[in-house]
Amino acid sequence: MDKQVSTIEVGDPLFFLILAVVVLYVSLPRLLPILVVGYKHLISPRELKKMLTDPNPPFLIDVRTPSETAEQDNRIEGAHIIPLD
């Protein structure tokens, strides 16, 4: 009696379900604190400036493109530039 092995292809709905479960499983430890505690959506430039001068400043990531941060006036001192492009 031959056993037939079924395969899952990229276009199958089951593939996307499995992928979603894996992504959720991997992301949940990072998302759980945000879901439980919540977070501030926006802060003002004044609040950010104050936070950056604190003894323990936040780790700030600037995701703007290099052309957006090319001018000195557009840079945020202490920010780590990691463009999304």
N, CA, C and O atoms as a GROMACS GRO file, in nm:
protein
  340
    1MET      N    1   0.083  -0.116   0.000
    1MET     CA    2   0.000   0.000   0.000
    1MET      C    3   0.089   0.125   0.000
    1MET      O    4   0.168   0.146   0.092
    2ASP      N    5   0.076   0.206  -0.103
    2ASP     CA    6   0.154   0.329  -0.112
    2ASP      C    7   0.082   0.442  -0.041
    2ASP      O    8  -0.038   0.463  -0.057
    3LYS      N    9   0.159   0.512   0.040
    3LYS     CA   10   0.103   0.631   0.105
    3LYS      C   11   0.133   0.750   0.018
    3LYS      O   12   0.245   0.767  -0.031
    4GLN      N   13   0.034   0.832  -0.001
    4GLN     CA   14   0.051   0.951  -0.083
    4GLN      C   15   0.072   1.071   0.009
    4GLN      O   16  -0.006   1.096   0.100
    5VAL      N   17   0.178   1.145  -0.018
    5VAL     CA   18   0.210   1.263   0.062
    5VAL      C   19   0.152   1.384  -0.009
    5VAL      O   20   0.178   1.407  -0.127
    6SER      N   21   0.074   1.461   0.064
    6SER     CA   22   0.018   1.581   0.003
    6SER      C   23   0.114   1.698   0.027
    6SER      O   24   0.183   1.704   0.128
    7THR      N   25   0.115   1.787  -0.067
    7THR     CA   26   0.202   1.905  -0.056
    7THR      C   27   0.116   2.030  -0.048
    7THR      O   28   0.001   2.033  -0.093
    8ILE      N   29   0.175   2.132   0.009
    8ILE     CA   30   0.108   2.261   0.017
    8ILE      C   31   0.182   2.356  -0.074
    8ILE      O   32   0.304   2.372  -0.062
    9GLU      N   33   0.111   2.417  -0.165
    9GLU     CA   34   0.173   2.512  -0.257
    9GLU      C   35   0.145   2.654  -0.210
    9GLU      O   36   0.053   2.678  -0.131
   10VAL      N   37   0.225   2.747  -0.261
   10VAL     CA   38   0.216   2.886  -0.218
   10VAL      C   39   0.077   2.944  -0.239
   10VAL      O   40   0.034   3.026  -0.158
   11GLY      N   41   0.007   2.907  -0.342
   11GLY     CA   42  -0.125   2.963  -0.370
   11GLY      C   43  -0.238   2.905  -0.287
   11GLY      O   44  -0.348   2.959  -0.286
   12ASP      N   45  -0.212   2.796  -0.215
   12ASP     CA   46  -0.316   2.731  -0.136
   12ASP      C   47  -0.357   2.817  -0.017
   12ASP      O   48  -0.272   2.878   0.048
   13PRO      N   49  -0.488   2.822   0.013
   13PRO     CA   50  -0.532   2.896   0.132
   13PRO      C   51  -0.469   2.840   0.261
   13PRO      O   52  -0.444   2.915   0.355
   14LEU      N   53  -0.444   2.711   0.265
   14LEU     CA   54  -0.383   2.650   0.382
   14LEU      C   55  -0.242   2.704   0.405
   14LEU      O   56  -0.199   2.720   0.520
   15PHE      N   57  -0.170   2.733   0.297
   15PHE     CA   58  -0.036   2.791   0.308
   15PHE      C   59  -0.043   2.925   0.380
   15PHE      O   60   0.037   2.951   0.471
   16PHE      N   61  -0.138   3.010   0.340
   16PHE     CA   62  -0.150   3.142   0.402
   16PHE      C   63  -0.194   3.131   0.548
   16PHE      O   64  -0.152   3.212   0.632
   17LEU      N   65  -0.276   3.034   0.580
   17LEU     CA   66  -0.318   3.012   0.718
   17LEU      C   67  -0.198   2.971   0.803
   17LEU      O   68  -0.179   3.022   0.914
   18ILE      N   69  -0.119   2.878   0.753
   18ILE     CA   70   0.001   2.834   0.826
   18ILE      C   71   0.099   2.949   0.841
   18ILE      O   72   0.157   2.968   0.948
   19LEU      N   73   0.117   3.027   0.735
   19LEU     CA   74   0.207   3.141   0.740
   19LEU      C   75   0.161   3.243   0.844
   19LEU      O   76   0.242   3.295   0.921
   20ALA      N   77   0.031   3.271   0.848
   20ALA     CA   78  -0.024   3.366   0.946
   20ALA      C   79  -0.002   3.317   1.088
   20ALA      O   80   0.030   3.396   1.177
   21VAL      N   81  -0.021   3.188   1.111
   21VAL     CA   82  -0.002   3.132   1.245
   21VAL      C   83   0.145   3.143   1.287
   21VAL      O   84   0.174   3.177   1.401
   22VAL      N   85   0.237   3.116   1.196
   22VAL     CA   86   0.380   3.125   1.226
   22VAL      C   87   0.418   3.270   1.256
   22VAL      O   88   0.489   3.297   1.353
   23VAL      N   89   0.372   3.364   1.174
   23VAL     CA   90   0.404   3.506   1.196
   23VAL      C   91   0.347   3.552   1.331
   23VAL      O   92   0.415   3.623   1.405
   24LEU      N   93   0.226   3.514   1.362
   24LEU     CA   94   0.165   3.551   1.490
   24LEU      C   95   0.244   3.492   1.606
   24LEU      O   96   0.268   3.559   1.706
   25TYR      N   97   0.283   3.366   1.594
   25TYR     CA   98   0.359   3.299   1.700
   25TYR      C   99   0.492   3.369   1.724
   25TYR      O  100   0.534   3.386   1.839
   26VAL      N  101   0.560   3.410   1.617
   26VAL     CA  102   0.690   3.476   1.629
   26VAL      C  103   0.673   3.619   1.682
   26VAL      O  104   0.757   3.665   1.760
   27SER      N  105   0.569   3.688   1.641
   27SER     CA  106   0.550   3.830   1.677
   27SER      C  107   0.484   3.850   1.813
   27SER      O  108   0.497   3.958   1.872
   28LEU      N  109   0.414   3.752   1.862
   28LEU     CA  110   0.336   3.770   1.984
   28LEU      C  111   0.417   3.819   2.104
   28LEU      O  112   0.370   3.907   2.176
   29PRO      N  113   0.537   3.766   2.130
   29PRO     CA  114   0.612   3.817   2.245
   29PRO      C  115   0.641   3.967   2.237
   29PRO      O  116   0.648   4.034   2.340
   30ARG      N  117   0.658   4.019   2.117
   30ARG     CA  118   0.683   4.163   2.102
   30ARG      C  119   0.554   4.244   2.109
   30ARG      O  120   0.554   4.357   2.157
   31LEU      N  121   0.445   4.187   2.060
   31LEU     CA  122   0.319   4.260   2.057
   31LEU      C  123   0.245   4.259   2.190
   31LEU      O  124   0.170   4.352   2.221
   32LEU      N  125   0.265   4.156   2.269
   32LEU     CA  126   0.190   4.142   2.393
   32LEU      C  127   0.206   4.260   2.488
   32LEU      O  128   0.106   4.310   2.539
   33PRO      N  129   0.329   4.309   2.514
   33PRO     CA  130   0.339   4.426   2.603
   33PRO      C  131   0.264   4.548   2.550
   33PRO      O  132   0.207   4.625   2.627
   34ILE      N  133   0.265   4.568   2.420
   34ILE     CA  134   0.194   4.681   2.360
   34ILE      C  135   0.044   4.664   2.378
   34ILE      O  136  -0.027   4.761   2.409
   35LEU      N  137  -0.005   4.543   2.359
   35LEU     CA  138  -0.148   4.518   2.372
   35LEU      C  139  -0.194   4.530   2.517
   35LEU      O  140  -0.305   4.577   2.543
   36VAL      N  141  -0.110   4.488   2.611
   36VAL     CA  142  -0.148   4.491   2.752
   36VAL      C  143  -0.136   4.632   2.809
   36VAL      O  144  -0.229   4.682   2.873
   37VAL      N  145  -0.023   4.697   2.785
   37VAL     CA  146   0.004   4.828   2.845
   37VAL      C  147  -0.046   4.941   2.757
   37VAL      O  148  -0.091   5.044   2.808
   38GLY      N  149  -0.040   4.924   2.628
   38GLY     CA  150  -0.075   5.031   2.536
   38GLY      C  151   0.047   5.117   2.507
   38GLY      O  152   0.154   5.093   2.562
   39TYR      N  153   0.031   5.215   2.424
   39TYR     CA  154   0.142   5.304   2.392
   39TYR      C  155   0.087   5.437   2.346
   39TYR      O  156  -0.030   5.448   2.307
   40LYS      N  157   0.172   5.538   2.352
   40LYS     CA  158   0.134   5.670   2.303
   40LYS      C  159   0.152   5.670   2.153
   40LYS      O  160   0.256   5.626   2.102
   41HIS      N  161   0.055   5.719   2.083
   41HIS     CA  162   0.064   5.723   1.938
   41HIS      C  163   0.155   5.835   1.890
   41HIS      O  164   0.235   5.816   1.799
   42LEU      N  165   0.143   5.951   1.950
   42LEU     CA  166   0.218   6.067   1.904
   42LEU      C  167   0.280   6.140   2.022
   42LEU      O  168   0.224   6.143   2.132
   43ILE      N  169   0.397   6.198   1.996
   43ILE     CA  170   0.455   6.290   2.093
   43ILE      C  171   0.494   6.416   2.017
   43ILE      O  172   0.517   6.412   1.896
   44SER      N  173   0.500   6.525   2.086
   44SER     CA  174   0.534   6.651   2.021
   44SER      C  175   0.686   6.661   2.004
   44SER      O  176   0.761   6.593   2.075
   45PRO      N  177   0.732   6.745   1.912
   45PRO     CA  178   0.876   6.766   1.898
   45PRO      C  179   0.940   6.813   2.028
   45PRO      O  180   1.053   6.776   2.060
   46ARG      N  181   0.868   6.894   2.104
   46ARG     CA  182   0.920   6.942   2.233
   46ARG      C  183   0.939   6.826   2.330
   46ARG      O  184   1.040   6.819   2.401
   47GLU      N  185   0.841   6.734   2.334
   47GLU     CA  186   0.853   6.616   2.422
   47GLU      C  187   0.971   6.529   2.380
   47GLU      O  188   1.045   6.479   2.465
   48LEU      N  189   0.989   6.511   2.250
   48LEU     CA  190   1.100   6.430   2.201
   48LEU      C  191   1.234   6.494   2.238
   48LEU      O  192   1.325   6.425   2.282
   49LYS      N  193   1.245   6.624   2.220
   49LYS     CA  194   1.369   6.694   2.253
   49LYS      C  195   1.402   6.676   2.401
   49LYS      O  196   1.518   6.654   2.436
   50LYS      N  197   1.301   6.686   2.486
   50LYS     CA  198   1.323   6.666   2.630
   50LYS      C  199   1.367   6.523   2.658
   50LYS      O  200   1.458   6.500   2.738
   51MET      N  201   1.303   6.426   2.594
   51MET     CA  202   1.339   6.286   2.614
   51MET      C  203   1.482   6.258   2.571
   51MET      O  204   1.553   6.180   2.635
   52LEU      N  205   1.526   6.321   2.462
   52LEU     CA  206   1.661   6.297   2.410
   52LEU      C  207   1.769   6.360   2.497
   52LEU      O  208   1.886   6.320   2.489
   53THR      N  209   1.733   6.456   2.581
   53THR     CA  210   1.831   6.516   2.671
   53THR      C  211   1.834   6.449   2.808
   53THR      O  212   1.916   6.485   2.892
   54ASP      N  213   1.747   6.353   2.831
   54ASP     CA  214   1.746   6.279   2.957
   54ASP      C  215   1.873   6.195   2.970
   54ASP      O  216   1.938   6.167   2.869
   55PRO      N  217   1.910   6.155   3.093
   55PRO     CA  218   2.028   6.071   3.112
   55PRO      C  219   2.017   5.937   3.038
   55PRO      O  220   2.118   5.883   2.992
   56ASN      N  221   1.897   5.883   3.026
   56ASN     CA  222   1.874   5.758   2.952
   56ASN      C  223   1.782   5.787   2.835
   56ASN      O  224   1.662   5.760   2.842
   57PRO      N  225   1.837   5.843   2.726
   57PRO     CA  226   1.751   5.878   2.613
   57PRO      C  227   1.697   5.753   2.543
   57PRO      O  228   1.759   5.647   2.551
   58PRO      N  229   1.585   5.765   2.476
   58PRO     CA  230   1.531   5.650   2.402
   58PRO      C  231   1.618   5.619   2.281
   58PRO      O  232   1.690   5.705   2.231
   59PHE      N  233   1.611   5.495   2.235
   59PHE     CA  234   1.680   5.456   2.112
   59PHE      C  235   1.588   5.497   1.998
   59PHE      O  236   1.484   5.435   1.976
   60LEU      N  237   1.628   5.600   1.927
   60LEU     CA  238   1.542   5.659   1.825
   60LEU      C  239   1.588   5.615   1.687
   60LEU      O  240   1.704   5.630   1.651
   61ILE      N  241   1.495   5.560   1.609
   61ILE     CA  242   1.524   5.516   1.472
   61ILE      C  243   1.451   5.610   1.377
   61ILE      O  244   1.330   5.626   1.384
   62ASP      N  245   1.528   5.671   1.287
   62ASP     CA  246   1.474   5.761   1.185
   62ASP      C  247   1.463   5.681   1.055
   62ASP      O  248   1.565   5.641   0.999
   63VAL      N  249   1.341   5.657   1.008
   63VAL     CA  250   1.320   5.572   0.890
   63VAL      C  251   1.303   5.651   0.762
   63VAL      O  252   1.263   5.596   0.659
   64ARG      N  253   1.334   5.780   0.767
   64ARG     CA  254   1.323   5.860   0.645
   64ARG      C  255   1.434   5.825   0.547
   64ARG      O  256   1.537   5.770   0.586
   65THR      N  257   1.412   5.857   0.421
   65THR     CA  258   1.511   5.829   0.317
   65THR      C  259   1.630   5.924   0.332
   65THR      O  260   1.617   6.029   0.394
   66PRO      N  261   1.746   5.887   0.274
   66PRO     CA  262   1.863   5.976   0.282
   66PRO      C  263   1.836   6.115   0.224
   66PRO      O  264   1.890   6.214   0.275
   67SER      N  265   1.754   6.124   0.120
   67SER     CA  266   1.725   6.257   0.064
   67SER      C  267   1.644   6.342   0.162
   67SER      O  268   1.656   6.464   0.163
   68GLU      N  269   1.562   6.277   0.244
   68GLU     CA  270   1.482   6.351   0.342
   68GLU      C  271   1.567   6.399   0.460
   68GLU      O  272   1.533   6.498   0.526
   69THR      N  273   1.677   6.330   0.487
   69THR     CA  274   1.762   6.368   0.599
   69THR      C  275   1.893   6.434   0.554
   69THR      O  276   1.983   6.454   0.635
   70ALA      N  277   1.904   6.466   0.425
   70ALA     CA  278   2.028   6.522   0.371
   70ALA      C  279   2.061   6.658   0.430
   70ALA      O  280   2.177   6.686   0.459
   71GLU      N  281   1.962   6.741   0.448
   71GLU     CA  282   1.987   6.874   0.503
   71GLU      C  283   2.008   6.866   0.654
   71GLU      O  284   1.942   6.789   0.724
   72GLN      N  285   2.101   6.945   0.703
   72GLN     CA  286   2.132   6.945   0.846
   72GLN      C  287   2.010   6.979   0.931
   72GLN      O  288   1.996   6.927   1.041
   73ASP      N  289   1.923   7.066   0.881
   73ASP     CA  290   1.804   7.106   0.957
   73ASP      C  291   1.706   6.992   0.977
   73ASP      O  292   1.624   6.995   1.069
   74ASN      N  293   1.712   6.891   0.891
   74ASN     CA  294   1.618   6.779   0.898
   74ASN      C  295   1.667   6.664   0.985
   74ASN      O  296   1.592   6.569   1.008
   75ARG      N  297   1.788   6.671   1.034
   75ARG     CA  298   1.843   6.561   1.112
   75ARG      C  299   1.802   6.572   1.258
   75ARG      O  300   1.783   6.681   1.312
   76ILE      N  301   1.787   6.456   1.320
   76ILE     CA  302   1.757   6.450   1.462
   76ILE      C  303   1.882   6.397   1.531
   76ILE      O  304   1.921   6.282   1.510
   77GLU      N  305   1.945   6.481   1.611
   77GLU     CA  306   2.069   6.442   1.676
   77GLU      C  307   2.045   6.323   1.768
   77GLU      O  308   1.953   6.323   1.849
   78GLY      N  309   2.130   6.222   1.754
   78GLY     CA  310   2.118   6.102   1.835
   78GLY      C  311   2.033   5.993   1.771
   78GLY      O  312   2.027   5.881   1.822
   79ALA      N  313   1.966   6.024   1.660
   79ALA     CA  314   1.881   5.924   1.593
   79ALA      C  315   1.967   5.833   1.507
   79ALA      O  316   2.068   5.875   1.451
   80HIS      N  317   1.927   5.710   1.497
   80HIS     CA  318   1.992   5.612   1.412
   80HIS      C  319   1.913   5.606   1.281
   80HIS      O  320   1.794   5.572   1.281
   81ILE      N  321   1.979   5.641   1.171
   81ILE     CA  322   1.909   5.648   1.042
   81ILE      C  323   1.909   5.510   0.978
   81ILE      O  324   2.014   5.456   0.943
   82ILE      N  325   1.791   5.454   0.963
   82ILE     CA  326   1.771   5.324   0.898
   82ILE      C  327   1.653   5.341   0.803
   82ILE      O  328   1.539   5.317   0.842
   83PRO      N  329   1.679   5.382   0.677
   83PRO     CA  330   1.569   5.406   0.583
   83PRO      C  331   1.494   5.277   0.550
   83PRO      O  332   1.553   5.169   0.546
   84LEU      N  333   1.366   5.290   0.527
   84LEU     CA  334   1.283   5.174   0.493
   84LEU      C  335   1.300   5.131   0.348
   84LEU      O  336   1.264   5.018   0.313
   85ASP      N  337   1.355   5.217   0.264
   85ASP     CA  338   1.373   5.182   0.123
   85ASP      C  339   1.484   5.083   0.104
   85ASP      O  340   1.512   5.042  -0.008
   0.00000   0.00000   0.00000
